[in-house]
């Protein structure tokens, strides 16, 4: 989640830089980005998520009719970009790590730092 959120907050959303040029490159990009934050503690991940979410909110709402580049050389409008982010939260949000001593958020899938 953290690395995907950073794609919304650490780049100019009107430019394709920071995106995979081909869909086949996306798994490698995801792996490299996760490896870069793998050593963060639960607390650090949660703090970064909180900070990045604040930054994301400050950049929204995106103009719904404007086109934005996406992976694989395609583009989507602002509504699609917002929907993609909501989808990321729905699909991957339950895999966020639980702080030590607290129940996990999900018993499904693999828990990861991002």
N, C-alpha and C positions, 0 to 999 in steps of 0.2 A: 504494500500500500504506500509506504513512504516513497519508494522510488517512482511509482506511477504519479503520485501527487507532485513530486519534484518536476516531472515533465510538464505539469501545468503551471508551475511557479518559477522555474529556473530558466525558462526560455521564452523567446518572443513567439507567441502563439501564431503569429502571422507568417512565420518562417518555418521551413521544413527541418532546419538544423536540430539535432537531438532526437530525430525520429529515424526509424529503420526505413531505408530506401526500398527494401523488398520485404514482403511479409516473411519470407524464409530467414531473414536476418533478425527477426524480433526475439526469438528464443535466446540467441546469443547476447543481444542487447540486455534483455531481462537478467540473464545470468551474471553479466558483468556488473550491472548496476546493483544487484543484490549482494554480490561478493564485496562490493565497496562499502557496504553498511553492515555486513554480517557481524562484525565485532562489536557493534553498539550494544549496550545493556538495554534491558527492557525499559528502564526509566528514560534513557537517552532516546530510544525510538519513540516512546510516547510523547516526550517533550518536543522532538522534531516534528511529529505528526501534528501536534497542537499548533506549533509555530507555522508550519507549512499550510495548515488549514486556514489560519488567520490570513496568510498571504493570498491563498486561493480566493477567499471571500472578498478580499479587497480588490481583486481583479474582475469580479463578477458584478452584475450579470454580463455575459458576453452578448454582443449584438446577435440576435437570433438569426437574422438573414445573412450575416457575413460568412464567407467561406474561410475555413481554416485547414491547413495541411494536416494530413494524418499519415500513419504508417503505410508503406507500400505505394506511395505516390498518389493516393486518393485524397480527397478533401471532404469536409463535412461542414454543415452550417453550425451556428452557435447552439441551436437546439440539440443537434447531434452531439456536440462536444459536451454539453451539460448532461445529456442522457448517458453518454459514455462514462462520465465520472460517477454518476449515480449507480450505473451498472457495476463499476469496479468496486464500489462500496458494498453493494448487495452480494456480489459473488465472492469477494475476497475479505470483506470486513470481518467475517466470523473467524478468520484465521489469524487475526491479530494476536500477538502473544499476551498472555495474562501475566501480570506482575507476580513475583514469587509470593506464595502464601495465599493467593486468591484463586478461586475456581477458574478454569479455562473458559474461554468464550464459545468453544465448539469442541465436540468430540469427533467431528468429521474431518477428514483430510489431514494434511500435514501442517503443523504450525511452523511458521517461519517469522523472521524479524520484519519482513516486508511483504 
